[in-house]
Amino acid sequence: MFKNVVIDSYSYIDPKIFLTSEEFEAKLSSVYERLKLPFGRLELQTSIKSRGMWQSGTRPSDISSMAAKKLLKDNNIDPKSIDLLIHSSVCRDFLEPSTSSYIHNNLDLSPHCISYDLSNACLGFVNAMDLAAKQIEAGFIKKALIVTGENSGPLIEQTIKRLNEDTSITRKSIKKFFANLTIGSAGCAFLLTHKDLSSSSITIDNSLSLTDSKSSNLCQGNGSIDNLMMETDSTTLLHAGVELASKTWMDYKSNFNIDNDHFSHFITHQVGIAHTALLFDKLEIDINKNHYTFFKYGNTGSAAVPLTFIKAMENSKISKGQKVCLMGIGSGLHSIMMGITC
């Protein structure tokens, strides 16, 4: 339980390029024709109409820094007042040093500001919120800046190249690359503070996490900033993830003594329409309470939950005082539920 933590402010930035599902499939026309795959299947199966990409050479630290600078400028926040910086992306600049090192320098943060990367697939941002909230609640820090900068460009480009050049790929083996075709890009930043330092009414109330590490082999990505590749057992991952989320939801409700009507809104990780429908059916929650960004942005990794929350707030979909559940599932497998009052 948290009693002293608020989301003081937030920001996001859009990628410069959006690739439609139709354009994506056109780049794979030779593969589609060779394997006799129906054009239009990508959008039909996922409802993802487009996904974002950054210009070649854009680093994750650049994306996170742009989102953070926008937050600091728009809210007139002194960078030197930040106590903790966490970069939470799937994407990172290098194996070493931490991507947060570059963001720390780009933002001209105080030497006393702790910074590090927290990587946990698509759950990184919410995990970072949870960790920062616990440090604020315990009195170790007052202000934490959580950032993410996801860039799908290298993965998309490498996937297109692999599928077009590897003639050994069959209708069956191409399935492990299907998730790659849904990945998008975005940059987000949240500032979490002690309630005494903010006029914000958005409180972080509680959180609970569960892990199913036996399923860690279902989605694996590897490579460098300019050469990424990911292979996913999408069907097995879907069902294992929903099962873990169901267990997390049951534990969460029991632990905090709430029922399915407690929340007015749900902000979930943005995978696609089939995943969402199965998840809400399993949890027995009204799917109309959910919010979406995958139609335009695709699966934006660790940026999916914060981006969708920001969009819902900007579009006045969430009213002051309403309860919101941030609900995430990430490869590994990991799941987290976080309660917020707006």
N, C-alpha and C positions, 0 to 999 in steps of 0.2 A: 504493500500500500504506500502511495505517495501522498503527502499532505502539503508539500512546499514547492512543487515543480510546475512551471508553466511553459508553454510554447510562446515565447515572447513575440517572435516574428519569423517570417519565412519568405522564400523566393524561389523562382525557377527560371531556367532559360531554355528556349527551344533550339534544337539543332538547325543548321542552315539548309539542310537538304532533306527532302522527304521522298522516299521511293515507294510508289504504289505497289500493291500486290500484283497488279496487271503488268507493270513495268518489270517487276522482279521475275515473273514467269516468262516474259519475253526474252530476258537475258539467258533463260534456261530452255529456250524453245527447242534446241537440238536434242536435249535430254528428254524433254517431254515427248517429243515426236518418236524418239528411239524406243522409249519405254511405254509408249501409247498411254500417257497420263493425260487426263482431261484438263484443259486450261480453265482457270477459274476455281480450281479445287482449293487453293490456298485461302482465299477469302471466304469461300463457302464453308469450309471446315472450321475456321477460326473467327470469322467476322472482322479480322484485321484488314483494314483498307489500305494502310500505309505504315511505314516505320521511318524514323529519322536517322540521319547520318551526319557526321561532322566532316569538314574538309580534311583531306588527307594530311597527316602530320599533326593533327590536333591531339594534344595529350589529355589524359584524364584530369591532370592537375590544372590544365587550362580551363576545362569545363567547370570543375568544382570552384575554381577561383573566380570565374565570371559570375556564378550563382551567388557566391559569398559576398563579392564586392557589391552586387546589386542589393543584397539584404542590408549590408552595412550602410550603404549610401542612402537608400530609400528610408531607412529608419534612424538615420543620424546617430549611428552607434560607433563609439570610439574603438578601433581595432585593439588598442592597448588594454581594453577592459576585459578581453576574452581570457579565460583561465584554461580552457581546454579546447583543442581542435581535433576532431576525428574525421578522417577520410574513410568512407565506408563502401566504396565501389567494388564491383567485380573487377572492373578495369583499373589498371595502375600503370604508372610510367615505367618503372623498372622493378626488378626483384629487390634491389637495394640501391639507394636508400628508400625510406618510406615516401610514398607520394605526398603525404601530409607535409613533408619537409619543404617541398617546392611551394605548396599552397601557403604554408606558414610564412615563407619569404615573400610570396606574391602579395600577401595581405598586410605585410609589415606588422606582424603580431609581436607582442612583448616577448623578450627572452624567457620570461617566467611562465609563458603559456605552454603547457604540455601539449605535444602533438604526436599522433601515431595513426597507423592504418588499422582498421578493424574489418576484416574480410570474412564474410559468411554467405557467399553466393548472393541470392536475391534478398536475403534478410538483413544484410549488413547495416542498412540505415536504421531500421527499427531496433536492431540489437544495440547500435551505438546510442540511440535515444535512451534505451533501457539502462545501459551502463552509465551514461552521463546523468540520468535522473537519479540513480542511486548515489552517485557522488555528490550531487547537489543536496539531496535529502539528508545525507550523512554530514553535511557541512564542510566537505573537503574543498569544494569549489562553489562559485556563484554563477558563472556563465560558461556555457558550453556551445560551441559552434559545430554542428554536424553537417557534413557536406558529402555529395556524391557527384561523380561525373562519368556517366556511362556513354560509351561510343561503340556502336554496333558495326561501324564501317569496316574495320579489318576482318571481322568475322564474316560479314556478308560477302565481301570481296573474295576472301579465301574459299568460302563455300561455293560460290558461283564458279570459281576457277576449278576447284576439285571436281564438282559435278560435271562440268563441261569436258574435262580432260580425262577423267577416269572411266573408261569404257567398260570396266568390269562391274560397275554399279548396276544393280538390278532393281526391279520394282520392290523387292523385299528389303534390300540393303539400303536403299535411299531413305527409308523411314527413319533411320537413326540421325539423319541430317535435317529432318523436318522442323525441329524446334529452332534451328539456326535461322530459318526463313521468317521467323516471327519476331526476332530480336530487334529492339529499337534503341534510341538514344535520348538522353535528357540530362540536365544538371539541376540539382536541388540543394537548398541550404535551409536549415532550421537553427534558430537560436533558442536554446533552453536556458532559463534562468530561475533563480529563487524568486518566489512570488513577491517578496518584499521589494524587489528591484524592477518590477514590471507592472504596467496597468492592464496587461492581457488577462482575459477571463478564461483562456484555454488551458485547462489543467490536465496534467497526466495523473491518472488516478491509480492505476495498478497494471500489472503485467504478469504473464505466466508463459513458460516455454517448455517444450518437450522435444526429444531427439529420438530418431530412429536411424542409428548409424549403420544398421545392417543393410540399408538401402543406399549406401554411399556410392555404389558403383553404377547407379542408374543414369547419372548425368555427369560427364567429365569433360572439362575444357582445359586446353593447354596452348602454349605458344608465347608470343611476345606482342608488344603493342602493335606491330605492323604485320603480324602473321599468326592469327588465331584460328583455332579449330575446336569444335565441340561435337561430341557424339552423345545422343540421348535415346534411352529406351522410353519413348514418350508415353506409350500406353501403360506400361508397368509403373512408371513414375507418377502418372496421373492418379492411378488408384492407390498407390502407396502414400502419396501426398495427402489425398483426401482422407484416407484412413487415419493418418497421423493428426491431421487438423481436427478430425472428429474427436479423437482422444484428448487433444489439447483443449478443445471447446468444452468437453464434459468436465475436465479437471478445473478449468477456469471458472465455470459456472458454480461448481461445488465449492471451490476455494473462496470465492467472493460472494457467495450466496445470491446469485442472480439467475434469471430465467431468460428464455429466448426473446421476451418482449422488452428486456432492459434497454437495448440499444435501438435508437431511431435510424442509425446509419451504419453501414459497414464499408470500410475501405480495404479491399483485398488486393493481393498481388495480381498483376494483369497478364494472364497467360492467354486466354481466349474464351470463347463462348461456351465450349463443351466443358472445360474445366470449371468455369463458374457455375454452370447449371448443375453439374454433378456435386459440387461442393455444397451449394445451398440446399439441394435436395437431401444430402446426407445429414446435414446439420439441422434440417427442418426449420430453416429460416426463410422468411419471405424474400425472394430474390429481388424484389422491387426496392428493397432497402439498400441495395448495393450500388456503388458508383463505378464508372468506367472511364478509362483513357486509352485502352488498347485499340479501339477503332482507328484512331489517328496515329498513336505513338508506338503501337506494338508492345511487346514485352520489354520494358525498360529496366529490367534487373532490379538493383537496389533502389533505383529512383522511382519505381512503380508506385509504391505506397505513398511516399511524400508528395509526388506529383499529383496523384489522384485526389489526395486530401486537399491540396492547394486549389486545384481546379474546382472542387466541390464548394470550397469556401468562397472563392472568387465569384462563382456563379450563383451565390446565395442559396445553394441547395441545403445548407445546414444552418439552422437557426441557433441563436444564443441560448445556452442552457441545455441543448440537446446532447445526448450521450452518443459517442461514436466509438466503434471498435476498429482498431487497426489489426488486420488479420493477415498473417504472412505464412507462406510455406516456401522453403528453399531447399535446393538439392543438398543432399548430405546424409539423411534428410533432417530438417529442422522446422519447427513451427513455433510461432509466437502470437499471442493475443495481447493487445494493449488497450486499455480503456481510457477514453478521453472525454472530458466535459467541455463543451465549447461555450 
